[in-house]
Amino acid sequence: MLHDLLQGTDTGGLFIIQDSGSCSGRRLLWSFIKAALDRTEAVHVLGFEVSEDELKDGLKGSPIERLHFHNAYSDPLAWTGSAIFTVDQFCTERVTKLIKQTSQVKPAILAIDSLSWILRHVSPSAVCKTLQQLKNGGCAANVIGLLHSDMHPRGTVGSLCHLATSLITVKTVLRGDHATITKRLKSGKVLQGEEVFTIRDDLTVIGQGKPSRTEPQEQMCISNMADPTANLTFNLRLSESQREAKEKLALPFVFSKEKKAALLHTGSGRIVYEPDANDDYDQEDPDDDLDV
Amino acid sequence: MAASVNDTCKQSVERTSINPTSFQKKTRNKLLSIPGTRLSVQNGQLLVSTGVTSLDYVLGGGLAVGTVLLIEEDRYDSYARMILKYFLAEGVVCQHELFLAAAQDHPNDIFQELPDPILDDVVMHKPADQPRLSSEPHGNLDAMKIAWRYQNLPKVQSGLASSSRFGHYYDVSKTMEPEIRQAAKCHHFYLPEQPRQSSATRSPVLDSYAALLKSIEEVIRREGFSVAAPPTKSRNILRIGLHSLGSPLWGDDLCCQDNPKHSHALTTFLYGLRALLRSSLSVAVVTVPSHLIQSRSLRGSITRLCDNAIALESFKGSERETGPLCKDYHGLLHVRQVPHLNCLTSQLPDHKDLAFKLKRKQFSIERLHLPPDLSETVSRVSRAEAAGAAALASACGSGNKHLDF
């Protein structure tokens, strides 16, 4: 699933990479940027947390002409007079103007590094509104944001992830990095997947398949057991004629049909007497003790 | 002369057929007969269908006119949105007027996704269609040989339905025809398109909610839904759908912060909405992403302010262990609040454990029957202990757990 997301075939989506202190998602974000550059799409990066040189250093070997870095690293709060992009400028109109400044054939990708930085200074509802408008706006094909989940209260993280069309949560495991991917399709269906991956130095993502779990082992134990109904010395099955004979057999202590119907429709309290084979009622000899 | 006698005879015949006595029943002229509504058998309230027949049964026959239904959304907002669409589609089929407000998607997009009604009534919900036992012929005495005394007892009915049909069925795989949809009158409220007004007064209601309330009030007054309006034309019902109130897109930080600044904005809005609805012929369905609200007391107060409240919990987003249930159902449905309108006690549903499943032609809500757990570790150890025991068993020789009594 991670590879499909990296291909970026769907447009109009908001991808949020959720990381934490123990595992950084920045390299995954850079892989997304590199994949977009390789597809000859323009990428606009709002960089709050890393400098332009560091990003370009990490993206060595990719075509960088289409990468537009908006420097929000040196002076994001406009303390000196020479701010290029400040945190207050993170609103739909300014960002749309920024993207439209560079003319390109295909709609661009917008990468935000990181959303957590913006959330420290702008209210979450404003950030959500801006992201929603950017997602639906059409000036950017896809918006990718990095979010540090341990920096914010759960409600904020939850609200932002609620907006995302694809949410990738990364954490570290032994084999590599483990990503939990939740993708929302336009039809309302939700796909979930887990994958272990590593990122090489040239920012290509190598998927290492599904993470191992303990549950399939139990099921394997049961299916590996031999079928106990095989190789018996007696027959457990019935042939057709045997089944018919079995069903025709009159069970003992069973009532006749009339008595059953009477019992089922009871309510009047009738007594239904059915003479048995032994009830040979002789009028002349009721006690059946005459020796005749 | 004969003609006049005949005429008077005819007139007297007609009069006698209408009025055999001079006694005239004093009927209230206010008895409204609006298409798509019926009177409740429990307390005489005017009910409309929510579009989902099993949800009507859970709510006690339907949604009473003048009340609010709160749906607490599931984690990915798929099923709550589906119920909202059912509600609006039912309004289109019953020729009610619709009002839809959303901040995330444009209302027109939601209108285009309405499910297609099945109008030829092919799908009838028969109680016998719920197979709990194997398919045995009903009423045949030879059917049960040994347990024949139980033959005439009714079969366990796990699907919820009332005996009379009220409400329609919809096919989810198709969308409603544009002709049918355009026949219904719809009003929109899309928050990004509203002019941004800044209120000078420090009111507890947010600007977005205030604008929404004002818009609803204007529609009610203009289209004549208010109860106090003179009944000049035939009355109709206004169905109000409010999507995802309380989410940050409405400007509310209820879901974002642990101690929200606007903690009373949504509750004040719901209070005002309920006041508007009580004095008009309208019914509202509100969906709230309550899984994002961290404060339990706020969630509780939002629930208490609405007349009906249900919560959807889909298995996709929940963390709990739901192995055998995932196959049969899509999620659990919790009834948080039932209304008590004009009466002392409310009609509680019989069963508290309800699960829902979205099928193609029906959104079914059933009593939750856990399937029998046929694994070996059932009723002896819990799953967590079983995992530990399995690890232990594998450490000191496998296969022992089969003989473990």
Interface residues (C-beta under 8 A of the other chain):
Chain A: S123 P124 S125 V127 C128 K129 Q132 Q133 P153 R154 G155 T156 G158 S159 H162 L163 T182 R184 G188 K189 V190 Q192 T214 E218 C221 L251 V254 K257 K260 A261 L263 L264
Chain B: Y76 D77 S78 R81 M82 Q104 L141 K145 I146 W148 R149 Q151 N152 P192 S247 P248 L249 W250 G251 D252 D253 C255 C256 Q257 D258 P289 H291 L292 I293 Q294 K316 G317 A387 A390 S398
